[in-house]
Amino acid sequence: MDAFESTLGDKFSEPRELGKALLLLGKAWEGINDFDTALTRANSAVELLEPLGTSALLIEALQDRSYYLYVTTGERSSYCPDRERTVELSRELENQRLLVGQLIRRSFCFDGDDLALGLRDLEEALQITVDFELGDEALAMVANARGNLFRSVEIHDRAYSAYADALKIWSAKDDTTDEFNMLHALAGEAIQMGAWELAEVHIKSMFTIDEEFGSDTTDFKFFAWFNESRMQLARRNYGEAASAIDNALNLSHTTTERKFVRDALLISAEVHLMSGDIERAQKYLSDYLGLADHESDPIYRILEDLSSSLEKVDVSGVLTAMVTLRATEAEQVYAANNARRRLLAAAHENESERLRAEILQRELALSERGLEVADAQAKLSRQATTIASLGFLLAVAASAWLAKSLRLNRKAAHTDYLTGIANRGRIFKLGFTLRDKMKRKGRAFSVVMFDLDHFKGINDTQGHAMGDEVIRKTVEAAQSVLHGGQVLGRLGGEEFIALLPGADKEEAILVAENIRAAVESADCTYGQKNLTDFTVSIGVATLEAEDNFQQLVNRADSALYSAKSAGRNRVRFADSIPTYSTGNHVTRRTPR
């Protein structure tokens, strides 16, 4: 290749042709993982092509250079300016397909105060893709980018849903690399949500792809073991986690993704710390610090203090470092919560009405999550003195356990992972709060309970995958009706409840009828199957003077039973129907 490059000036006299040749050479160097040389070739191509004016080839050169800068530096300040330019140049060319790709790439550049800009880029990319019928691949790219954006602010259920959409498309197109990348992303989000069965399925699929398509030049197995270690660590299976992360690190030479190699070293340090192997924990932490970017890594100094304390067998130093680390993470959570609010506010302005109740639900959850983090941090501080009196190993292990507990508290989810709406615990907690609030203000409060008709038959005849899609479509239909602070939750299975603060009997019945009609007119497609005849039965109840929230729910549930008994696909209002309950659940003898 060196000999060929030395003759480029003789072979290509035109700047455009020489620029094209340099880009091809850059890709060749990329193919053998020499990204520094690839970057040099891309720089030369940009210098040659810029004086020639706007062209698709110049955009390609800037795009390649941005990618090489991303791989070699990982710094947004390095690789994002080129992405800004490619969007501007694509607009000048009025090339819609090119513009979609550049909008997607630029969306990865936004964080902090600018997250809303990334969401707007993706909304524009999606609109162009639909308007100009650019095809499934463009849709998959938009879905992947949306997943990355939601993941960056820890809205994991939305990220998971977006990645799942992308996976469906790439699986159908037999795109092995992109399919594997989506499995990696899905595994990560499933781990964050504590959805262990989903995580296991995705990780198993990653190993399967490696067995069928992997080679010495792919990093499939590295990432499969990497995700296995993350899952086992999250489940506190430290022996399995240690074995998995050791396997990943033994394969670290197969990947060019340096960030994940660093992450693997940090995971290994934590696993061995939890297992009591202080010497190995200190070694892996030192290796991590040797690769970390001192300026960009916000916890570098804290981890450096922790490493030094481990080396000196300094219990007090270890505890101080751990407490400081937790405090720093709490500050980062606060910043992430602010970013989440901004992103959801942008979604409120730019996304469809269907998402608005969910956005409100997320914002209401933020204050609770902040309290959970504060409580966990206080617990850590209270226990630090007790831990210091124990032996060295116990002190380190307890500190690490508390750190893990804090992270688990911080990431506690209040949403149903299949649909992204409030789960049972969340909707009941919100229901009791809203009931008290509406009663204090002297305002009406209603609930709408609905249940898919003959859902067992759908699962039995169409399969559980189609059943899941029907549940999602039902939620979409209901969300399209709700507005202005009305919140939807999933009670479990095929049963749902909507909270309607401020709604009296007449308005609640109207909302219920609109939900019934919206579901009846919906259709559902999964694979080659299409289903158009699914319906819901609905019960409605409005708060009476002596009702608590549980009693209100029970009356709505009895009305739902009445709707089922009357033939299904209809709405019934509860006129003080007597009900029975045991604890925080509904007792019913209803034919599904």
N, C-alpha and C positions, 0 to 999 in steps of 0.2 A: 504494500500500500504506500509506503514511503517513496518508493521509486516512481510510482504512478503520480503521486502528488508533485514531485519535482518537475514533472513535464506539463503540468496543467496550463501554465502560461503559453506554451507552444501549441497545445491542443485546442484551446478556447480563447479566441481573440476578442470576442464580444463579451462585455461585462455581464450581460444577462445570462449567457450560456455558462460563463465561468462561475457566476453566483449559483446557478443550478447545480453545477458539478460539486461545488463546495458543500452544498446542503446534502447531496448524496453521500459525500465523504463523511460528513458529520454523522449521518445515520449509520454509516458503516462502523465508525468508531464507537458509536452508541451500542451497536450490536455486540461488541466485545467488551462492553462496560468501561470503556475509557472515555468518561464524560468530560474530563478536562480538555482532551484533544478535540472532542466533538464541539465543545463550547468555543474553542479557538476558531474552528472552521465556520461555525455559525456567525461569530463576530465578523469574520472576513466577508462572509456573504452579505451581511447587513450593510457593511461599509460600501460594497460594490453596488448594491441594488438601490440604496436610498437616493442617490443622485438621479436615478432614472424615473422617479415619481412613484405614485401609488400603483401597486399591482398585487395580484394574488401571490406572486412569488415572494415579494417583500414581506407580506403578512406571514407566509410560511416560515421565512427566515427568522422573523421576530418571535414567532410561536416556538420554533425549535430552540432558539436561544433562551427563551423564558423557561422552557422545560429543563434544559441543561443546568440553568442557574438554580432551579428548584431542587434538582437532584444533588447538586454539589454544595449548595448553601442552606437550603431550606428556609431562607429568609424572604419574607414578603417584600421587603424593601428592595431586594435584588431582582426578583423575577416578576413583580407586578407592573412596573412601568411599561414593559413591553406589551403586556396584556391590555393596558389602557390604550396604547397606540393601535393595537390590532383591531379593537372595537371601532375606533374612529375611522381607520382606513377601510374597514369592511362596510361601514355606512357610506363612505365616499363611493365605493364600487357598486353599491346597491345590490350586493350579492347576499341574498337572504340566508342561504345555507351556511355560507362562510360566517355571517354575522351571528347566527345561532351558536356556532362552535366557539366563537370568541367571547360572546356574552357568558357562556357557561364557564369558560376558563377564567374570565375576570371575576365571576362570582366567588371564586375560591380566595380572592384577595381581601375580602372584607371581614372585619371582626370588630369587636368593641362597639363604638358609637356608629359604625358604618354598616352594621349587619343588615339593616333594612335595605341598603343599596344592593346588596347581594341578592336579596329576595326579589327586588324589582327587576334585576337583570334576568333572573330565572322566569319571572312572570312574562317578561317580554319575549324571551326565547321560546317559551311554551306557546304563546300567542302566534308568533311567526311560524312555528312548526305546524300548528293546526291550520292557520290561514293558507299557507303555501303547500300543505300536504307533503312535508319533507320526510315522512316515513318513521318507522318504528325506532330506528337507531337513534335519531335525534330525540325522540320521546324518552328513550332509555337514558340518554346522556343528561337530559333535564332532570329526570327522576333521581339519578345518582347524585347530581349536584344539590338538589333539594335535601336529600338525605344528609349530605355532608354539612349543609348549613344548619339544619335542625340538630344534628349531632354536636355541633360546635357550642351550642347553648344548652345541651343536655335535655332536649325534648326527645327522648329516646323512642317513644312509641311512634311519633311522626317520622322520625328518621328511619325506623324499622320499616314502616309502611312504604316509604319512598324507595328504599333499597329493594323491597320485595317486588314492587312494580318494575324496577329495572331488571331484576333477575328473571322475571317471566319473559321479558322480551329477549334478553341475551340467550337464555336457555333455548328458546324457540329458534334462534338464529344459529345455534351451534357455535357460539363465540366462547371458546373455552376459557381464554384469559379473562375476559370481562365477567363471565359467569363465576369464575373463581374469586375475582375481586369482590363481587357482590356477596358471595358466601362469607368472605372474610368480614365484610362490613356488617352483614346480618348477624354473624356470630358475636361480634363485638356489642351490638345493640341488645341482643338477647341476654348476654351476660350482664349488661348494665341494668336490664329490667328484672333480672333474676328469673328469667324464663328458661330454666335449665334444659327442659326437653327440647325446646327449639334450638338452643345452643348446641346440644349434642347432635341433633340432626344436621345442622349446618357444618359442624366440624367433621362429622363422618363423611359428608359429601365432599369436603375439601380433601380428605385422605383418598377418597375414591377417585377424584380427578387426578391426583398425583399418581396413583397406581396405573391409571389408564393413559395419561398424557405426560406425566412428569419425566424429567431427565436430569442429567448432571448440570444442565444450564438453566433450569427453572428453579424458582424459590417456593414452589407449591408446598413442599414438605416442611420447610422452615415455618411458613405461616400457619400450617395446620397444627404443628406442635406448639407454636406461639399461642394460638387461641386456646388449645387444650390446657396449657399452663394457666392462662388467665381464668378460665372457667374453674379449674380445680382450686386455684388460690381463692377465688371469690366464694367457693363452697367450703373453704377451710380444710380441704383435703391436701395437707402440706406435703405428704410423701409423694402422691401422684403429681402434684404441681412441680416438685423438685425434679422428678424424673422427666417430665414433659419439657421443662425449660432447659434442662441440660441437653436434651435432644435438639431443641431449637438452636441453642448456642453452638452446638457441634456442626450445625448447617448454616451458620451465619455467613460463611464465605459465599454462599449461593445467591445472596440477595444484594442488591445495590441500595436498598432502602435503609439508609444508615440510622434514621430515626428509630425504626423498629428494633434494630440491633441494640441501640442504647436502652430502649424500653425493656428489652429482654434482660439486659444486665441488671436493671433496677428491680425487675420482677424476681430475678434470681437472688438478689441481695435480700429482698423482703422474705422470700420463701425460706431461705436458710436461717435468717434471723428468727423467724417463727419456729423453725425446727430446732433451734438451739445451737446450730453450727456457727458460732460467732466468727471463727477464722474465715470460713468461706464467705459469710455475709460481708465481712470487711473487705475481702478480696474483690468481690463483684461490685461492691459500692465504689471501691477505688477505680476499678476498670471503667465504670460508668462515668465517674468524674473526669477520667482521662479523655473521654470522648465527648463530653457535654460541652456545649457552647457557654462559656462562663458569663457572657454578657446577656444572652437571650434567655437563659434558663433561670426563672425567678427563684427557684429553691436551691440553686447550686451551693450558695454559701452555707445554707442550713445543713444540707447533706454533707458538705465538707466537714462541718463541725461534728456531725454524727459519726462520720468515718474516723475522725481523729479520736473521738471519745471511745469508740469500739476498740481501736488499736491500743489505747492506753488503759483499757479496762476501767474507764471512768464512768461509774453509774450515774452520778449527778449530771455529768456532761451529756450522757445519752438521754436522760429524761428532759433536760433543758432543750436539747435539740428536737426531741419529739414534740414537746409542747409548742415550741416555736414553729415547727413545721405545721402542726395542726392549726395554729392561729393564722399562719400565712395562707393555708388552704381555705380557711373560713373567709378571709378577705377575698380570695379568688372566687369563692362561691357567691359572695355579695356582688362582685363585679359581674359574674355570670348571670345572676338574677336580674340585674339591671339590663344587661344585653338581651336577656330573654324577654323582658317587658318591651324593649324597643322592637324586637323582631316580631312579637305578637301584635304590637300596635300596627306595624307595617302590614302584617297579614290581614288585620282588620280592615285596612284601607284597600288592599290589593286583591285579596282572595274572595271567593264566592261567599254568599250568605250562609252556605252550609257549614262553614267553619266558625262562625262568629260565636255561637254559644260555647264551643270548645275553647276558644280563645279567652272568653270571660272566665271559664272554669280554671284555666291555667293561671290566670292572674290572681284569682282568689286563693289558689294553692300556694303562691309564692310566700305569703306572709307566714303560713304554717310551716313551710319548709325551712324558712329562716329561723323560726323558733326551735325547730328540731336540731338544727346545727348549733345554735347557741346552747341548748340544753346539753348536747353531747360534749361541747367544748368545756362547759362548766364541770361536767362529770369528770372529764380528763384532768382538769386542774385539781379537783377535790381529791382524786385518788393518787396524785403524784407523790404526796408525802408518804402514804402507806407503802407504795411500791418501793420507795427508796430504802426502806428498812429490810427488804428481802435480799436474797442472794443475787449475784450479778445476772445469772441466766434467767431467773424468774423476773427480774426487773425489766430486762430487755424484751422478753416474751410478752409480758403484760403490757408494756408500752406499745409494742407492735399490735397486740390484740385490740387495744383501745383505739389505735389509729384506724384499724380495719373497721371497728364498730362505728367510728365517726363517719367514715366514708359510706357505710351501709345506711346509716341514718340519713345522711345528706341526700342519698339517691333513692330514698324510699318513694315508691310510686303510688299515686292515687288514681291511676287510670287503668282501664281495661286494655290489655295489650293487643287484642284482636281488632278493636274498633277505635281506640284512642279516646273514647269518652270516659266519664267518671265511672269508677268501679263501685261495687255495692257499699263498701265501707265509706268511701268518699261521699256518695250521693246521700246516704243516710245522715252523715255528719252535717253536710250542708243543709239537708232538709230540716233537721232540728233547729239549726241556726236561723234559717229563713222563716220557719214557723214562728219562732219567738220574736223575730224582728218585725214581721208583718202584724202580729198580734199587738205588739207595743205601739205600732203606728196606726192601729185601727184599720188596716187595709186587708183586702181579700187575699186568700192564698189557696191555690188549687193544685192538685196533682193529677197526672194522666198516666195510668198504667196500661201497657199493651203487651201483647203476647202473639208471636207468630202462630198462625193456624196450621195444624197438621205438620208441624216441623219435623217430627220423628219420621214421617213418611218421606219428606225431602231427603233427609240423611240416608234413609234405608234404600231409596230408589235412585238418588242422584249422587250419593257419596258425601262424605263429611267435608271435602274441599268445597263442593258446591254449597253445602250448608253454611260454611263460613262466609262465602261470598254473599249469600242471601242475607245473613246477619249484617254484613257491612252495608249492603244496599238498603236494607231497612233503616239503618242508622242514618245514611245519607238522606233518605227521603224524609225522615223525621226532622233532621237538622235543617232541611230546607224550609220547614214550616216555622220553626221556633225563632224567636227574636227577642231583643230587649231584655236581657238578663234571664231568660228562660233556659234551663239547663237540663241536659239529657244524661241519663245514667243507665248502665246495664246491671240488672240485679243478678244475672246469671243465666246461662243457657240462652233461650230465646225470649227472655222476659226483660222488659225495659220500663223505666219510669221517667217522666218529665216533670220538673218542678216549675210552677208558673206563679212566681211572686206577683201580687197585684191583680191577678186574674179572678173575676167572679165566675159564677156558674155559667152564664151565657158565653163569655169569652172562652172559658175552658172547654166547653162542649164544641165550640167552633174550632179551636185548635185541634181537639181530638178528631173531629170529622176531617179536617184538612190532612192530618197525619194518615188517617185511614185511606183517604183518597190517593194521597201521594204514594203510599206503599202499593196500593192496588194497581196503580198505573206504572210502577217501576218494572224493569226487567233485569235479569241477571245472566251473565255469560261467564262460563268457566271452561277453558279449553274449547272443545267442539260442542259443548252443551249450552242450551239456552233455556231459561225458565222465566215464564211471564205470569204465572198464575199463583203467586203467593200473596197472602193477605194477613191482616192482624185484627184481633178483637181487642176492644178498648173499654176500660172502666175509668170513670171520672168522679172525683170527689172534691168538694170545696170545704174549707175549714169552718167548723162550727164552734160555738163558744167554748165548749169544754174539751175539744179535741186536743190531744198532743199529736206529734207528728206520726207516731206509730199507729194511733187510732185512725188518723186520716188515711194513711196508706192501706190499712185493713179495709176501710170502707171502699176505697177505690178498687181493691182487689176483689171484694165481693161483687162490685158492679162488673168487673171483668168476667167473673164467673157467670154472671147473668147474661153477658153478651155471648159468651161461649155456648151456654145452654140454649140461647135463642136462635142459634144457627151460625154463629161466627161472622166475621167481616162486618162488624157493626159496633156502635158506641152505646154505652149505657151509663146513666148518671146514678150515683149512690144517694138515695134519699133516706139517710139515717138507717141503712141496712145494718142489723147487728152482725158483728164479726167476732172472731176468736183469734188469739195470737199467743205465742209462747216466745218471750224474749224478743230479740231484734230480728224477727223473721215473720213471714206470712204463712199461715196454715190454710191450705186450700185442697179441695178434692175436685179438681177441674180436669175434664177431658181435654187433652192437647189437640 
